[in-house]
């Protein structure tokens, strides 16, 4: 068995109010009045107060834009190469901030035996893992691997890998770093997919340290993992490359699919750990969007604020893709209530549902 002994988070320098981002989007999309009103309504109902970005542009007037050309049609529109150049500069720095918050003064970088980097918003080789190794002066012999392009459920997949490593090696200290710069991939075409992405996603990083359960450190013990694919939602959530950045598909049917199938998936996941829904004291759910959280609330018949931490993270930072669920988990662990049984779930392309269970 393994346990989570520490979680750290980090956000970039630029905090943009949701209302300021809306102003940016309205200027760029140049929608007809009726569509502009719909966009304003969507932003007002998003459940998001603010979001963070490595780019200052989203909260600035056109004359002060740094990344996007100050023109009405944004020409020349930033290429994938330009976006990856920003990623390669900013992602390592944000990752290090999250790692330092995670390790604090309690854990030494030189004791880390395994490094797992997670991201779906940037890729290169040599990549983020080697950049972190150099900046943190980690051992050259460290075991490292990367989880790339798996979307919002990738942190849970990384926890599964880390759990296996810790179970196999009692001396393992596995560091996971989830770093996402979603706002680099803004697309100017006013399609529903692009508008939904610009409404939800933001930048952030989270790091988590796991050890074998016999290690002399307090922590959250991981009990079980369960994954299932909702095949009828295969094309309703997707993430693809293009010459102008990564293209996000987020169908309006996703909340309906989750409402229809999630309760049964939860039941099957709990049964793998000989548990039932009433055994769960804390629910750690990826805040994919307000409608997704409402669908889960409805299908699981919640009544007592079971998803409060998820709603709070969505409101405070938006959707950070893979890093989001670790922000939620950190918030839950900072509460004073004892974690008797925690159920975690995240969703991503496929439509994939990844879950985990844990106890204090």
N, C-alpha and C positions, 0 to 999 in steps of 0.2 A: 504494500500500500504506500501511497505517496501523500504528501501534504503541502499545501500552499502556505508558505511562511511569511510572505510579504508581497504587497502590491504597490506599485508606484504609477503615477500618471503625469502627463505633461501636455500643455497646450501652447500653440504658437503665440507670437506677440500681438497679432491683430485680432481684436474682439469686435465683431460687427453685430449691431442690433439687427434683428430680423426685419425691422421696418426699413433700415438703410439698405439691406440686401435687396429688398423689394424695389426700392427706388432704382438701384442699379439694373435690375432685371427689366423693369418697365422701360427704362431708357434704351436698353439694348434690343429687347424684343419688339418694341414699337408696335404694340398690339392695337387693334381697333378698340374703341371705348368699351364695348360689351365684354370682350375678352380680357381687357385690362381690369375690369371690375371683378371678373371671375378669378383672375390671378391674385388680386388683393384679398378677396375672400379666402382663397386657399392659404395664403400666408397668415392671415388673421386667425385661421382655425388650425394652424399647424401644431400648436402646443409647444412652439419653440420661441424663446425670448431673444436668444443670441446664439451666434456661432463664431468659431475661431478659424482663421486662415493664415497661411504663411504669406499671403498676398494682401497688400493694403487696399487694393483697388475697390473692393466691394463696398467699402464705407466712405469712399472719397468722390469728389466731383470729377468729371471727366478730365479736366486740366491737370489733375494730380495723379492720374493713373500711372503706375510703374511697369506693369506687365502687359496690359492690353493697350493697343494703339488708341490714342484719344480721337477716334473717328466714329462716325455714326454706325458704320458697318463693321467696325473693328478690324479693318484691313490694314496691313497684312495680318491675318488671324494667326495667333501663335501655333506653331507646329508641335508635333509630338516631341521632336528633339529639344525644343525650347522648354517644354514642360518637364521633360526628364532631366534637363540641366538644373532646373530649380529643385526637383526632387532629390537629385544626387547631392545637392548642397545642403538642403534643409532637413531632409529625413534623418541623416545621422545625428545632427545636432539635437533634434527633438527626441530622438531615441535615447541619447545619452542623458537628457534631462529626466526622462521617465525612469531610466535605470538608476540614476543617482537617488531619485525619490524612493525607489524600491529598496535599494541596498541601504540607504541612509548611512548611519555609522555602526550598524549592527552586523553587516555582512561584508566581507572583503572580496573585491573583484577577482583577486588571484586565486580564490577558492572555487570559482565557478568552473565546472567541469564540462558543461554542455551549453551551447547557445542555439536557440531557435528564433529566427527572425520571421515575422509574418507581415505580409503586405500584398495588396491587390492594386495599389495606385502607382507603383513604380517598380522598374526592374532594370538591372544591369549586371554584368559580370566582368571583373570582380564587383560584388554588390554590397548591400547594406551590412551583411554579416561581417565581411572583412573590414569595412569602414569602422564598425563598432569595435571590433577587436583591436584595431590600431589606436582609436581614440581612448579606449579604456585600458590599453596595455595588457590585454588578456593573454594568457599563455598561447604560444604558437601551436601547441599540440591539442588545443581544445577541440572537442567534438562539436561540429556545427552543421546545421541543416536549415532549410528555408521552406516555408509554406507560402506559396505564391498563387495569387489569382483565384483564391477560393471564396473571396467575398466576406460577408458579415459573419459567417459561422466559423471562420478560420481559427479564431482564438481557442474555441472548444476543441477543434482538431489538434491544435498544438498542445493543449493540455493533455490530450489522449497520448500523444507521443511522449511528452515529458513524464507522464505517469508510468508508461512502460519502461522508460529509461531508469527511473528511480526504483521501480520494483526489481529491476535486474541488477542494480548497483547500489548497495547501501550507502556508499560514499558520494553518490551523485548530488551535485548542486546544479539544477537545470534552470537557466534563465531564458524566459520567453519575452520577446519584445514585439509588440504589435504597433506598427507605425503606418498611418494612413494620411495622405494629403489629397483628399477627395476634391478640394476646390480647385486644384490644378486642371481639372478636366471639364470645366464649364464649356458648354456648346451653345452657340448663338441661335441656332434654328429653334423656332418656337413650337417644337413638338411637345406632346404631353409627357413623353419620357424625359426629355431635357428639362422641362419645367418642374417636374417632380424631383429630379435630381438636384436642381438648383434650389429647391425648396427645403430639402432635407439634409444634405450631406455637408460635412465639415472636416476639419483637420484635427488630429490629436494622436497621442501615443500612450501606450500603457505597457508596463513591464511587470512580470510576476516571477517569483523565485520559488521553486519546488525542491523538496528534499525527500528522502526516504522517511517513512513514518517513525523509524527508530532514531532519527536525528534529534539532538537535544535542543529543540526549538518548538515553541508553540505554533499551532497552525490549524488550517482547515483541511480535514482529511478527505481525499477523493475516494468515493465508493464505487461508482460505476459510470459507464458511458453507454449511450444508445443513439444510433443514427438511423434515419429513414428518409427516403425520397418520395415526395408527392409528385408522381410522374406526370399527372395532368397539368402541372404548373411548370413544366420544363422550360417553356419559352416566356413565362410571365416574369421571371427575374433572371437577367443575364448581364454580362459584363464583357465587352469586346473591344479590341484594338481598332484604332483608326488613325489616319495621318494627322488628325488634329486633336489627339488625346483619346481617352478611353470612353466608350459609349455605354451608358447605363440604360437597361430596360427594366422598368418597374411598373408592371401592369396594375391597373386598378382592381383587378380580380384577386390579387395576392391576399388582401384581408379576408375575402370570401373563402378562398381555399383554406386558409389557416383556421377560420372559424368552423369550417366544415370538418376538417381532419385532425386538428391539433389535440382535442380532448382524447381521442382514441390513441394517438401516438404517445401522449403523456401516460396514459394507462399502461401501454405496452412497455414504455421505458421504466416506469416505477416497478412493474412486475419483475424486471431483471434484477432488482435489488430487494425483492420480497417486501415491497412497500405499496401503500395506497395513497391517494391524494390527501387524505386527512392527516397523514404522517408528516407532511411537508410544513415546516414552520416559516420558510422563507423562499420566495420565488425570484430568481435572478434571470430576467428575460431581456433579450436584446431589444432596445428601443428603436425598431426599424421605422416607426412612424406612429402617429397618434391613432390612425385607423387600425393598424396592426395590433396595437396594445388594446384598443377597445374590442377588437374581435376576440382576443385571448381572454379578456375580462369576461366577455359574454359567454364564450363556449365553456369556460371553466367555472362559471357561476360564482365569480368572486364578488364579495360584498364589503370587505373590510380593509381596503387599500393594499391588497397583496402586491400590486405592481407599482407602489408609490416610488420606489427607488428608480425604476425604469422611466416613469414619467418625469421625475426630477432631472435625470441625466438628459433626457430628450429636451427638456425645457432649457437647461443650462448650457448645453454644448451641441445639440443636434445629433444626427446620426454619424458616428465615427467609423462606420463599417466594423472591421474586426476588433478594434480597440473598445467598442462601446460596452460589450458585456463585462469587460474587466473594470470599466468605470462604475458600472452598476454593482458589481461584486465588491469593489472597494467601499462604496457607499453603504452597502448592507453590513459589511464587517465593522464599519465605524460606529454602527448603532450599538446600543447597550443591551439589546435583547439577545439572548443566547440562541445560537444556530443549532437546533436539534437535528433538522434535516433540511437541506437546501436543494432545490431543483433548479437547474440552469438550462436555458434553451436559446438557440440562435438560429437564424434562417439565412439562406443564401441561394445562389444559382442552383437550379436543378429541378424543382424547388427542393432544397435540402434542409432538413431539420436535424440539428445536432444538439444532443442533450447531455447533461452530466448531473450526478448527485454527490453530495458531500455532507459532512457533519463536523462540528467543532469538537 
